[in-house]
Amino acid sequence: MVVSHAVTSSPDPHPSDGRTVGAQICRRRLQRDWKLRSLAGRAGLTVSYLSDIERDRTIPSLPALQRIAEALETNARDLLRGTDPYDRP
């Protein structure tokens, strides 16, 4: 099965203000110039599940978040930093 994704011309294709876990994951993936498929493979997740996380359509389970963090060579705490709605200025 081939999964295709629309390509946008904006520098940050994430629609949120960058304060969601999905936005954090997307930003770090793009900093590495990885496609969704690359991060999904490294984390052992499906492309569609990772896409849903990045687009804030679903919240990752703790095990999935840990696997994503390890693939991005960071930790779950860093991916969650700044995502608390009560922590906003």
PyMOL Python script that loads the backbone (N, CA, C, O; Angstrom):
from pymol import cmd

cmd.read_pdbstr("""\
ATOM      1  N   MET A   1       0.839  -1.179   0.000  1.00  0.00           N
ATOM      2  CA  MET A   1       0.000   0.000   0.000  1.00  0.00           C
ATOM      3  C   MET A   1       0.885   1.242   0.000  1.00  0.00           C
ATOM      4  O   MET A   1       1.804   1.351   0.811  1.00  0.00           O
ATOM      5  N   VAL A   2       0.618   2.150  -0.879  1.00  0.00           N
ATOM      6  CA  VAL A   2       1.391   3.377  -0.994  1.00  0.00           C
ATOM      7  C   VAL A   2       0.638   4.494  -0.287  1.00  0.00           C
ATOM      8  O   VAL A   2      -0.548   4.718  -0.533  1.00  0.00           O
ATOM      9  N   VAL A   3       1.340   5.183   0.586  1.00  0.00           N
ATOM     10  CA  VAL A   3       0.750   6.306   1.306  1.00  0.00           C
ATOM     11  C   VAL A   3       1.376   7.576   0.774  1.00  0.00           C
ATOM     12  O   VAL A   3       2.599   7.712   0.778  1.00  0.00           O
ATOM     13  N   SER A   4       0.556   8.507   0.318  1.00  0.00           N
ATOM     14  CA  SER A   4       1.099   9.767  -0.178  1.00  0.00           C
ATOM     15  C   SER A   4       0.635  10.901   0.716  1.00  0.00           C
ATOM     16  O   SER A   4      -0.424  10.832   1.340  1.00  0.00           O
ATOM     17  N   HIS A   5       1.438  11.930   0.764  1.00  0.00           N
ATOM     18  CA  HIS A   5       1.126  13.101   1.573  1.00  0.00           C
ATOM     19  C   HIS A   5       1.285  14.340   0.720  1.00  0.00           C
ATOM     20  O   HIS A   5       2.181  14.421  -0.120  1.00  0.00           O
ATOM     21  N   ALA A   6       0.411  15.301   0.942  1.00  0.00           N
ATOM     22  CA  ALA A   6       0.493  16.564   0.209  1.00  0.00           C
ATOM     23  C   ALA A   6       1.741  17.316   0.646  1.00  0.00           C
ATOM     24  O   ALA A   6       2.111  17.303   1.821  1.00  0.00           O
ATOM     25  N   VAL A   7       2.371  17.958  -0.294  1.00  0.00           N
ATOM     26  CA  VAL A   7       3.554  18.762  -0.008  1.00  0.00           C
ATOM     27  C   VAL A   7       3.125  20.214   0.029  1.00  0.00           C
ATOM     28  O   VAL A   7       2.448  20.700  -0.877  1.00  0.00           O
ATOM     29  N   THR A   8       3.529  20.903   1.089  1.00  0.00           N
ATOM     30  CA  THR A   8       3.183  22.322   1.195  1.00  0.00           C
ATOM     31  C   THR A   8       4.415  23.162   0.916  1.00  0.00           C
ATOM     32  O   THR A   8       5.544  22.684   1.024  1.00  0.00           O
ATOM     33  N   SER A   9       4.193  24.398   0.561  1.00  0.00           N
ATOM     34  CA  SER A   9       5.326  25.267   0.264  1.00  0.00           C
ATOM     35  C   SER A   9       5.734  26.117   1.465  1.00  0.00           C
ATOM     36  O   SER A   9       6.742  26.822   1.410  1.00  0.00           O
ATOM     37  N   SER A  10       4.962  26.057   2.549  1.00  0.00           N
ATOM     38  CA  SER A  10       5.321  26.858   3.713  1.00  0.00           C
ATOM     39  C   SER A  10       6.498  26.219   4.436  1.00  0.00           C
ATOM     40  O   SER A  10       6.660  25.000   4.388  1.00  0.00           O
ATOM     41  N   PRO A  11       7.325  27.025   5.109  1.00  0.00           N
ATOM     42  CA  PRO A  11       8.492  26.489   5.800  1.00  0.00           C
ATOM     43  C   PRO A  11       8.121  25.560   6.948  1.00  0.00           C
ATOM     44  O   PRO A  11       8.869  24.626   7.236  1.00  0.00           O
ATOM     45  N   ASP A  12       6.990  25.786   7.612  1.00  0.00           N
ATOM     46  CA  ASP A  12       6.545  24.935   8.697  1.00  0.00           C
ATOM     47  C   ASP A  12       5.163  24.404   8.346  1.00  0.00           C
ATOM     48  O   ASP A  12       4.172  25.116   8.508  1.00  0.00           O
ATOM     49  N   PRO A  13       5.076  23.150   7.861  1.00  0.00           N
ATOM     50  CA  PRO A  13       3.800  22.635   7.414  1.00  0.00           C
ATOM     51  C   PRO A  13       2.832  22.310   8.544  1.00  0.00           C
ATOM     52  O   PRO A  13       1.688  21.942   8.278  1.00  0.00           O
ATOM     53  N   HIS A  14       3.257  22.436   9.791  1.00  0.00           N
ATOM     54  CA  HIS A  14       2.368  22.121  10.900  1.00  0.00           C
ATOM     55  C   HIS A  14       1.421  23.282  11.147  1.00  0.00           C
ATOM     56  O   HIS A  14       1.863  24.420  11.311  1.00  0.00           O
ATOM     57  N   PRO A  15       0.110  23.004  11.176  1.00  0.00           N
ATOM     58  CA  PRO A  15      -0.862  24.084  11.288  1.00  0.00           C
ATOM     59  C   PRO A  15      -0.985  24.700  12.677  1.00  0.00           C
ATOM     60  O   PRO A  15      -1.569  25.776  12.809  1.00  0.00           O
ATOM     61  N   SER A  16      -0.465  24.066  13.704  1.00  0.00           N
ATOM     62  CA  SER A  16      -0.633  24.595  15.060  1.00  0.00           C
ATOM     63  C   SER A  16       0.396  25.670  15.362  1.00  0.00           C
ATOM     64  O   SER A  16       1.239  26.005  14.530  1.00  0.00           O
ATOM     65  N   ASP A  17       0.309  26.196  16.562  1.00  0.00           N
ATOM     66  CA  ASP A  17       1.247  27.240  16.986  1.00  0.00           C
ATOM     67  C   ASP A  17       2.557  26.648  17.490  1.00  0.00           C
ATOM     68  O   ASP A  17       3.389  27.373  18.037  1.00  0.00           O
ATOM     69  N   GLY A  18       2.752  25.359  17.317  1.00  0.00           N
ATOM     70  CA  GLY A  18       3.999  24.722  17.733  1.00  0.00           C
ATOM     71  C   GLY A  18       4.003  24.259  19.170  1.00  0.00           C
ATOM     72  O   GLY A  18       5.043  23.847  19.684  1.00  0.00           O
ATOM     73  N   ARG A  19       2.866  24.317  19.825  1.00  0.00           N
ATOM     74  CA  ARG A  19       2.806  23.961  21.240  1.00  0.00           C
ATOM     75  C   ARG A  19       2.084  22.649  21.486  1.00  0.00           C
ATOM     76  O   ARG A  19       1.526  22.443  22.564  1.00  0.00           O
ATOM     77  N   THR A  20       2.086  21.772  20.517  1.00  0.00           N
ATOM     78  CA  THR A  20       1.510  20.445  20.703  1.00  0.00           C
ATOM     79  C   THR A  20       2.614  19.413  20.554  1.00  0.00           C
ATOM     80  O   THR A  20       3.661  19.676  19.962  1.00  0.00           O
ATOM     81  N   VAL A  21       2.360  18.239  21.102  1.00  0.00           N
ATOM     82  CA  VAL A  21       3.361  17.183  20.963  1.00  0.00           C
ATOM     83  C   VAL A  21       3.550  16.837  19.484  1.00  0.00           C
ATOM     84  O   VAL A  21       4.663  16.542  19.048  1.00  0.00           O
ATOM     85  N   GLY A  22       2.464  16.874  18.720  1.00  0.00           N
ATOM     86  CA  GLY A  22       2.570  16.611  17.285  1.00  0.00           C
ATOM     87  C   GLY A  22       3.467  17.614  16.582  1.00  0.00           C
ATOM     88  O   GLY A  22       4.266  17.247  15.720  1.00  0.00           O
ATOM     89  N   ALA A  23       3.335  18.880  16.952  1.00  0.00           N
ATOM     90  CA  ALA A  23       4.171  19.931  16.356  1.00  0.00           C
ATOM     91  C   ALA A  23       5.630  19.743  16.747  1.00  0.00           C
ATOM     92  O   ALA A  23       6.524  19.955  15.927  1.00  0.00           O
ATOM     93  N   GLN A  24       5.877  19.348  17.990  1.00  0.00           N
ATOM     94  CA  GLN A  24       7.251  19.114  18.448  1.00  0.00           C
ATOM     95  C   GLN A  24       7.892  17.971  17.655  1.00  0.00           C
ATOM     96  O   GLN A  24       9.041  18.062  17.224  1.00  0.00           O
ATOM     97  N   ILE A  25       7.127  16.903  17.475  1.00  0.00           N
ATOM     98  CA  ILE A  25       7.641  15.748  16.729  1.00  0.00           C
ATOM     99  C   ILE A  25       7.901  16.142  15.282  1.00  0.00           C
ATOM    100  O   ILE A  25       8.955  15.829  14.728  1.00  0.00           O
ATOM    101  N   CYS A  26       6.946  16.826  14.672  1.00  0.00           N
ATOM    102  CA  CYS A  26       7.093  17.247  13.280  1.00  0.00           C
ATOM    103  C   CYS A  26       8.318  18.145  13.109  1.00  0.00           C
ATOM    104  O   CYS A  26       9.104  17.953  12.181  1.00  0.00           O
ATOM    105  N   ARG A  27       8.480  19.109  13.988  1.00  0.00           N
ATOM    106  CA  ARG A  27       9.612  20.036  13.893  1.00  0.00           C
ATOM    107  C   ARG A  27      10.941  19.286  13.970  1.00  0.00           C
ATOM    108  O   ARG A  27      11.851  19.539  13.180  1.00  0.00           O
ATOM    109  N   ARG A  28      11.046  18.367  14.922  1.00  0.00           N
ATOM    110  CA  ARG A  28      12.299  17.631  15.076  1.00  0.00           C
ATOM    111  C   ARG A  28      12.555  16.698  13.897  1.00  0.00           C
ATOM    112  O   ARG A  28      13.701  16.506  13.491  1.00  0.00           O
ATOM    113  N   ARG A  29      11.498  16.124  13.355  1.00  0.00           N
ATOM    114  CA  ARG A  29      11.658  15.259  12.176  1.00  0.00           C
ATOM    115  C   ARG A  29      12.155  16.072  10.995  1.00  0.00           C
ATOM    116  O   ARG A  29      13.060  15.648  10.276  1.00  0.00           O
ATOM    117  N   LEU A  30      11.561  17.246  10.796  1.00  0.00           N
ATOM    118  CA  LEU A  30      11.966  18.087   9.668  1.00  0.00           C
ATOM    119  C   LEU A  30      13.373  18.642   9.842  1.00  0.00           C
ATOM    120  O   LEU A  30      14.080  18.839   8.854  1.00  0.00           O
ATOM    121  N   GLN A  31      13.789  18.897  11.068  1.00  0.00           N
ATOM    122  CA  GLN A  31      15.160  19.355  11.318  1.00  0.00           C
ATOM    123  C   GLN A  31      16.171  18.309  10.848  1.00  0.00           C
ATOM    124  O   GLN A  31      17.291  18.644  10.464  1.00  0.00           O
ATOM    125  N   ARG A  32      15.770  17.062  10.883  1.00  0.00           N
ATOM    126  CA  ARG A  32      16.651  15.977  10.430  1.00  0.00           C
ATOM    127  C   ARG A  32      16.456  15.659   8.940  1.00  0.00           C
ATOM    128  O   ARG A  32      17.110  14.770   8.395  1.00  0.00           O
ATOM    129  N   ASP A  33      15.558  16.390   8.300  1.00  0.00           N
ATOM    130  CA  ASP A  33      15.224  16.134   6.896  1.00  0.00           C
ATOM    131  C   ASP A  33      14.731  14.711   6.672  1.00  0.00           C
ATOM    132  O   ASP A  33      15.047  14.086   5.660  1.00  0.00           O
ATOM    133  N   TRP A  34      13.958  14.208   7.618  1.00  0.00           N
ATOM    134  CA  TRP A  34      13.379  12.871   7.503  1.00  0.00           C
ATOM    135  C   TRP A  34      11.953  12.965   6.991  1.00  0.00           C
ATOM    136  O   TRP A  34      11.216  13.888   7.341  1.00  0.00           O
ATOM    137  N   LYS A  35      11.575  12.022   6.175  1.00  0.00           N
ATOM    138  CA  LYS A  35      10.186  11.888   5.753  1.00  0.00           C
ATOM    139  C   LYS A  35       9.443  11.133   6.854  1.00  0.00           C
ATOM    140  O   LYS A  35      10.061  10.484   7.698  1.00  0.00           O
ATOM    141  N   LEU A  36       8.120  11.223   6.838  1.00  0.00           N
ATOM    142  CA  LEU A  36       7.312  10.493   7.811  1.00  0.00           C
ATOM    143  C   LEU A  36       7.684   9.008   7.835  1.00  0.00           C
ATOM    144  O   LEU A  36       7.792   8.398   8.899  1.00  0.00           O
ATOM    145  N   ARG A  37       7.874   8.451   6.660  1.00  0.00           N
ATOM    146  CA  ARG A  37       8.185   7.032   6.532  1.00  0.00           C
ATOM    147  C   ARG A  37       9.474   6.675   7.272  1.00  0.00           C
ATOM    148  O   ARG A  37       9.568   5.607   7.877  1.00  0.00           O
ATOM    149  N   SER A  38      10.451   7.551   7.227  1.00  0.00           N
ATOM    150  CA  SER A  38      11.725   7.296   7.888  1.00  0.00           C
ATOM    151  C   SER A  38      11.556   7.257   9.407  1.00  0.00           C
ATOM    152  O   SER A  38      12.025   6.324  10.059  1.00  0.00           O
ATOM    153  N   LEU A  39      10.892   8.260   9.969  1.00  0.00           N
ATOM    154  CA  LEU A  39      10.689   8.278  11.415  1.00  0.00           C
ATOM    155  C   LEU A  39       9.786   7.127  11.844  1.00  0.00           C
ATOM    156  O   LEU A  39      10.043   6.481  12.860  1.00  0.00           O
ATOM    157  N   ALA A  40       8.742   6.870  11.083  1.00  0.00           N
ATOM    158  CA  ALA A  40       7.837   5.769  11.417  1.00  0.00           C
ATOM    159  C   ALA A  40       8.598   4.443  11.463  1.00  0.00           C
ATOM    160  O   ALA A  40       8.407   3.645  12.381  1.00  0.00           O
ATOM    161  N   GLY A  41       9.453   4.213  10.481  1.00  0.00           N
ATOM    162  CA  GLY A  41      10.238   2.984  10.450  1.00  0.00           C
ATOM    163  C   GLY A  41      11.187   2.878  11.626  1.00  0.00           C
ATOM    164  O   GLY A  41      11.317   1.811  12.225  1.00  0.00           O
ATOM    165  N   ARG A  42      11.846   3.966  11.961  1.00  0.00           N
ATOM    166  CA  ARG A  42      12.785   3.965  13.084  1.00  0.00           C
ATOM    167  C   ARG A  42      12.074   3.756  14.418  1.00  0.00           C
ATOM    168  O   ARG A  42      12.630   3.167  15.345  1.00  0.00           O
ATOM    169  N   ALA A  43      10.830   4.249  14.503  1.00  0.00           N
ATOM    170  CA  ALA A  43      10.078   4.130  15.755  1.00  0.00           C
ATOM    171  C   ALA A  43       9.210   2.875  15.796  1.00  0.00           C
ATOM    172  O   ALA A  43       8.623   2.562  16.831  1.00  0.00           O
ATOM    173  N   GLY A  44       9.127   2.162  14.687  1.00  0.00           N
ATOM    174  CA  GLY A  44       8.303   0.955  14.635  1.00  0.00           C
ATOM    175  C   GLY A  44       6.811   1.257  14.640  1.00  0.00           C
ATOM    176  O   GLY A  44       6.019   0.495  15.194  1.00  0.00           O
ATOM    177  N   LEU A  45       6.431   2.371  14.021  1.00  0.00           N
ATOM    178  CA  LEU A  45       5.039   2.782  13.957  1.00  0.00           C
ATOM    179  C   LEU A  45       4.596   2.860  12.501  1.00  0.00           C
ATOM    180  O   LEU A  45       5.430   2.882  11.596  1.00  0.00           O
ATOM    181  N   THR A  46       3.299   2.901  12.278  1.00  0.00           N
ATOM    182  CA  THR A  46       2.822   3.059  10.906  1.00  0.00           C
ATOM    183  C   THR A  46       2.894   4.536  10.518  1.00  0.00           C
ATOM    184  O   THR A  46       2.830   5.424  11.368  1.00  0.00           O
ATOM    185  N   VAL A  47       3.027   4.769   9.233  1.00  0.00           N
ATOM    186  CA  VAL A  47       3.069   6.137   8.711  1.00  0.00           C
ATOM    187  C   VAL A  47       1.758   6.855   9.036  1.00  0.00           C
ATOM    188  O   VAL A  47       1.767   8.027   9.411  1.00  0.00           O
ATOM    189  N   SER A  48       0.647   6.161   8.895  1.00  0.00           N
ATOM    190  CA  SER A  48      -0.645   6.814   9.143  1.00  0.00           C
ATOM    191  C   SER A  48      -0.798   7.208  10.614  1.00  0.00           C
ATOM    192  O   SER A  48      -1.327   8.279  10.907  1.00  0.00           O
ATOM    193  N   TYR A  49      -0.347   6.368  11.536  1.00  0.00           N
ATOM    194  CA  TYR A  49      -0.428   6.698  12.964  1.00  0.00           C
ATOM    195  C   TYR A  49       0.453   7.908  13.280  1.00  0.00           C
ATOM    196  O   TYR A  49       0.021   8.825  13.979  1.00  0.00           O
ATOM    197  N   LEU A  50       1.678   7.913  12.769  1.00  0.00           N
ATOM    198  CA  LEU A  50       2.577   9.038  13.002  1.00  0.00           C
ATOM    199  C   LEU A  50       2.021  10.320  12.380  1.00  0.00           C
ATOM    200  O   LEU A  50       2.113  11.390  12.981  1.00  0.00           O
ATOM    201  N   SER A  51       1.455  10.220  11.200  1.00  0.00           N
ATOM    202  CA  SER A  51       0.845  11.381  10.553  1.00  0.00           C
ATOM    203  C   SER A  51      -0.295  11.927  11.410  1.00  0.00           C
ATOM    204  O   SER A  51      -0.414  13.140  11.579  1.00  0.00           O
ATOM    205  N   ASP A  52      -1.121  11.053  11.943  1.00  0.00           N
ATOM    206  CA  ASP A  52      -2.227  11.486  12.805  1.00  0.00           C
ATOM    207  C   ASP A  52      -1.703  12.169  14.070  1.00  0.00           C
ATOM    208  O   ASP A  52      -2.310  13.126  14.550  1.00  0.00           O
ATOM    209  N   ILE A  53      -0.595  11.693  14.606  1.00  0.00           N
ATOM    210  CA  ILE A  53       0.007  12.329  15.783  1.00  0.00           C
ATOM    211  C   ILE A  53       0.495  13.728  15.420  1.00  0.00           C
ATOM    212  O   ILE A  53       0.201  14.695  16.123  1.00  0.00           O
ATOM    213  N   GLU A  54       1.239  13.832  14.325  1.00  0.00           N
ATOM    214  CA  GLU A  54       1.789  15.127  13.922  1.00  0.00           C
ATOM    215  C   GLU A  54       0.699  16.143  13.591  1.00  0.00           C
ATOM    216  O   GLU A  54       0.889  17.343  13.788  1.00  0.00           O
ATOM    217  N   ARG A  55      -0.421  15.678  13.098  1.00  0.00           N
ATOM    218  CA  ARG A  55      -1.516  16.578  12.732  1.00  0.00           C
ATOM    219  C   ARG A  55      -2.503  16.768  13.885  1.00  0.00           C
ATOM    220  O   ARG A  55      -3.570  17.355  13.708  1.00  0.00           O
ATOM    221  N   ASP A  56      -2.138  16.267  15.062  1.00  0.00           N
ATOM    222  CA  ASP A  56      -2.962  16.411  16.271  1.00  0.00           C
ATOM    223  C   ASP A  56      -4.336  15.777  16.123  1.00  0.00           C
ATOM    224  O   ASP A  56      -5.312  16.242  16.712  1.00  0.00           O
ATOM    225  N   ARG A  57      -4.403  14.720  15.337  1.00  0.00           N
ATOM    226  CA  ARG A  57      -5.662  13.982  15.200  1.00  0.00           C
ATOM    227  C   ARG A  57      -5.763  12.891  16.259  1.00  0.00           C
ATOM    228  O   ARG A  57      -6.846  12.377  16.536  1.00  0.00           O
ATOM    229  N   THR A  58      -4.629  12.548  16.843  1.00  0.00           N
ATOM    230  CA  THR A  58      -4.597  11.558  17.917  1.00  0.00           C
ATOM    231  C   THR A  58      -3.450  11.894  18.859  1.00  0.00           C
ATOM    232  O   THR A  58      -2.484  12.552  18.474  1.00  0.00           O
ATOM    233  N   ILE A  59      -3.569  11.441  20.070  1.00  0.00           N
ATOM    234  CA  ILE A  59      -2.521  11.633  21.066  1.00  0.00           C
ATOM    235  C   ILE A  59      -1.752  10.325  21.156  1.00  0.00           C
ATOM    236  O   ILE A  59      -2.364   9.264  21.285  1.00  0.00           O
ATOM    237  N   PRO A  60      -0.424  10.372  21.090  1.00  0.00           N
ATOM    238  CA  PRO A  60       0.336   9.114  21.130  1.00  0.00           C
ATOM    239  C   PRO A  60       0.243   8.456  22.500  1.00  0.00           C
ATOM    240  O   PRO A  60       0.169   9.128  23.529  1.00  0.00           O
ATOM    241  N   SER A  61       0.250   7.132  22.487  1.00  0.00           N
ATOM    242  CA  SER A  61       0.335   6.395  23.747  1.00  0.00           C
ATOM    243  C   SER A  61       1.715   6.664  24.337  1.00  0.00           C
ATOM    244  O   SER A  61       2.622   7.092  23.624  1.00  0.00           O
ATOM    245  N   LEU A  62       1.874   6.420  25.615  1.00  0.00           N
ATOM    246  CA  LEU A  62       3.194   6.628  26.231  1.00  0.00           C
ATOM    247  C   LEU A  62       4.261   5.741  25.597  1.00  0.00           C
ATOM    248  O   LEU A  62       5.367   6.220  25.346  1.00  0.00           O
ATOM    249  N   PRO A  63       3.974   4.457  25.327  1.00  0.00           N
ATOM    250  CA  PRO A  63       5.004   3.652  24.651  1.00  0.00           C
ATOM    251  C   PRO A  63       5.360   4.188  23.264  1.00  0.00           C
ATOM    252  O   PRO A  63       6.526   4.171  22.871  1.00  0.00           O
ATOM    253  N   ALA A  64       4.357   4.663  22.525  1.00  0.00           N
ATOM    254  CA  ALA A  64       4.638   5.219  21.192  1.00  0.00           C
ATOM    255  C   ALA A  64       5.457   6.496  21.315  1.00  0.00           C
ATOM    256  O   ALA A  64       6.389   6.708  20.540  1.00  0.00           O
ATOM    257  N   LEU A  65       5.124   7.346  22.277  1.00  0.00           N
ATOM    258  CA  LEU A  65       5.879   8.577  22.484  1.00  0.00           C
ATOM    259  C   LEU A  65       7.335   8.266  22.825  1.00  0.00           C
ATOM    260  O   LEU A  65       8.249   8.937  22.346  1.00  0.00           O
ATOM    261  N   GLN A  66       7.543   7.254  23.648  1.00  0.00           N
ATOM    262  CA  GLN A  66       8.904   6.855  24.013  1.00  0.00           C
ATOM    263  C   GLN A  66       9.670   6.359  22.784  1.00  0.00           C
ATOM    264  O   GLN A  66      10.844   6.688  22.613  1.00  0.00           O
ATOM    265  N   ARG A  67       9.023   5.583  21.941  1.00  0.00           N
ATOM    266  CA  ARG A  67       9.684   5.073  20.733  1.00  0.00           C
ATOM    267  C   ARG A  67      10.021   6.201  19.760  1.00  0.00           C
ATOM    268  O   ARG A  67      11.082   6.195  19.136  1.00  0.00           O
ATOM    269  N   ILE A  68       9.117   7.161  19.636  1.00  0.00           N
ATOM    270  CA  ILE A  68       9.373   8.324  18.776  1.00  0.00           C
ATOM    271  C   ILE A  68      10.550   9.122  19.334  1.00  0.00           C
ATOM    272  O   ILE A  68      11.445   9.524  18.591  1.00  0.00           O
ATOM    273  N   ALA A  69      10.539   9.345  20.634  1.00  0.00           N
ATOM    274  CA  ALA A  69      11.622  10.108  21.270  1.00  0.00           C
ATOM    275  C   ALA A  69      12.969   9.413  21.050  1.00  0.00           C
ATOM    276  O   ALA A  69      13.956  10.067  20.712  1.00  0.00           O
ATOM    277  N   GLU A  70      13.012   8.108  21.238  1.00  0.00           N
ATOM    278  CA  GLU A  70      14.267   7.372  21.030  1.00  0.00           C
ATOM    279  C   GLU A  70      14.728   7.478  19.583  1.00  0.00           C
ATOM    280  O   GLU A  70      15.919   7.643  19.321  1.00  0.00           O
ATOM    281  N   ALA A  71      13.793   7.385  18.645  1.00  0.00           N
ATOM    282  CA  ALA A  71      14.157   7.497  17.228  1.00  0.00           C
ATOM    283  C   ALA A  71      14.715   8.883  16.917  1.00  0.00           C
ATOM    284  O   ALA A  71      15.596   9.027  16.069  1.00  0.00           O
ATOM    285  N   LEU A  72      14.201   9.902  17.607  1.00  0.00           N
ATOM    286  CA  LEU A  72      14.669  11.276  17.406  1.00  0.00           C
ATOM    287  C   LEU A  72      15.854  11.625  18.305  1.00  0.00           C
ATOM    288  O   LEU A  72      16.301  12.771  18.338  1.00  0.00           O
ATOM    289  N   GLU A  73      16.354  10.633  19.028  1.00  0.00           N
ATOM    290  CA  GLU A  73      17.501  10.791  19.932  1.00  0.00           C
ATOM    291  C   GLU A  73      17.254  11.892  20.958  1.00  0.00           C
ATOM    292  O   GLU A  73      18.110  12.745  21.194  1.00  0.00           O
ATOM    293  N   THR A  74      16.080  11.858  21.558  1.00  0.00           N
ATOM    294  CA  THR A  74      15.717  12.772  22.628  1.00  0.00           C
ATOM    295  C   THR A  74      14.930  11.976  23.653  1.00  0.00           C
ATOM    296  O   THR A  74      14.983  10.746  23.651  1.00  0.00           O
ATOM    297  N   ASN A  75      14.207  12.650  24.520  1.00  0.00           N
ATOM    298  CA  ASN A  75      13.368  11.930  25.469  1.00  0.00           C
ATOM    299  C   ASN A  75      11.954  12.496  25.424  1.00  0.00           C
ATOM    300  O   ASN A  75      11.720  13.588  24.904  1.00  0.00           O
ATOM    301  N   ALA A  76      11.025  11.738  25.975  1.00  0.00           N
ATOM    302  CA  ALA A  76       9.619  12.126  25.932  1.00  0.00           C
ATOM    303  C   ALA A  76       9.393  13.466  26.629  1.00  0.00           C
ATOM    304  O   ALA A  76       8.556  14.258  26.195  1.00  0.00           O
ATOM    305  N   ARG A  77      10.121  13.720  27.687  1.00  0.00           N
ATOM    306  CA  ARG A  77       9.972  14.986  28.419  1.00  0.00           C
ATOM    307  C   ARG A  77      10.233  16.171  27.487  1.00  0.00           C
ATOM    308  O   ARG A  77       9.492  17.153  27.518  1.00  0.00           O
ATOM    309  N   ASP A  78      11.279  16.088  26.661  1.00  0.00           N
ATOM    310  CA  ASP A  78      11.587  17.184  25.733  1.00  0.00           C
ATOM    311  C   ASP A  78      10.482  17.368  24.695  1.00  0.00           C
ATOM    312  O   ASP A  78      10.179  18.495  24.304  1.00  0.00           O
ATOM    313  N   LEU A  79       9.879  16.267  24.248  1.00  0.00           N
ATOM    314  CA  LEU A  79       8.801  16.378  23.270  1.00  0.00           C
ATOM    315  C   LEU A  79       7.545  16.984  23.889  1.00  0.00           C
ATOM    316  O   LEU A  79       6.749  17.616  23.195  1.00  0.00           O
ATOM    317  N   LEU A  80       7.371  16.793  25.187  1.00  0.00           N
ATOM    318  CA  LEU A  80       6.193  17.327  25.874  1.00  0.00           C
ATOM    319  C   LEU A  80       6.400  18.743  26.398  1.00  0.00           C
ATOM    320  O   LEU A  80       5.434  19.434  26.722  1.00  0.00           O
ATOM    321  N   ARG A  81       7.646  19.173  26.484  1.00  0.00           N
ATOM    322  CA  ARG A  81       7.949  20.508  27.024  1.00  0.00           C
ATOM    323  C   ARG A  81       7.215  21.590  26.230  1.00  0.00           C
ATOM    324  O   ARG A  81       7.279  21.629  25.001  1.00  0.00           O
ATOM    325  N   GLY A  82       6.519  22.465  26.957  1.00  0.00           N
ATOM    326  CA  GLY A  82       5.807  23.572  26.329  1.00  0.00           C
ATOM    327  C   GLY A  82       4.444  23.223  25.776  1.00  0.00           C
ATOM    328  O   GLY A  82       3.790  24.074  25.173  1.00  0.00           O
ATOM    329  N   THR A  83       3.990  21.978  25.967  1.00  0.00           N
ATOM    330  CA  THR A  83       2.704  21.576  25.406  1.00  0.00           C
ATOM    331  C   THR A  83       1.554  21.702  26.392  1.00  0.00           C
ATOM    332  O   THR A  83       0.400  21.509  26.010  1.00  0.00           O
ATOM    333  N   ASP A  84       1.838  22.020  27.653  1.00  0.00           N
ATOM    334  CA  ASP A  84       0.798  22.150  28.671  1.00  0.00           C
ATOM    335  C   ASP A  84       0.025  23.441  28.438  1.00  0.00           C
ATOM    336  O   ASP A  84       0.614  24.521  28.470  1.00  0.00           O
ATOM    337  N   PRO A  85      -1.298  23.351  28.200  1.00  0.00           N
ATOM    338  CA  PRO A  85      -2.061  24.570  27.919  1.00  0.00           C
ATOM    339  C   PRO A  85      -2.081  25.538  29.093  1.00  0.00           C
ATOM    340  O   PRO A  85      -2.331  26.727  28.898  1.00  0.00           O
ATOM    341  N   TYR A  86      -1.826  25.066  30.293  1.00  0.00           N
ATOM    342  CA  TYR A  86      -1.804  25.947  31.459  1.00  0.00           C
ATOM    343  C   TYR A  86      -0.455  26.619  31.636  1.00  0.00           C
ATOM    344  O   TYR A  86      -0.291  27.490  32.491  1.00  0.00           O
ATOM    345  N   ASP A  87       0.505  26.212  30.826  1.00  0.00           N
ATOM    346  CA  ASP A  87       1.861  26.746  30.903  1.00  0.00           C
ATOM    347  C   ASP A  87       2.084  27.903  29.932  1.00  0.00           C
ATOM    348  O   ASP A  87       3.177  28.468  29.878  1.00  0.00           O
ATOM    349  N   ARG A  88       1.071  28.249  29.180  1.00  0.00           N
ATOM    350  CA  ARG A  88       1.225  29.269  28.133  1.00  0.00           C
ATOM    351  C   ARG A  88       1.236  30.664  28.734  1.00  0.00           C
ATOM    352  O   ARG A  88       0.574  30.919  29.740  1.00  0.00           O
ATOM    353  N   PRO A  89       1.989  31.568  28.116  1.00  0.00           N
ATOM    354  CA  PRO A  89       2.072  32.942  28.615  1.00  0.00           C
ATOM    355  C   PRO A  89       0.747  33.683  28.540  1.00  0.00           C
ATOM    356  O   PRO A  89       0.669  34.850  28.926  1.00  0.00           O
TER     357      PRO A  89
END
""", "prot")
cmd.dss("prot")
cmd.show_as("cartoon", "prot")
cmd.util.cbc("prot")
cmd.orient("prot")
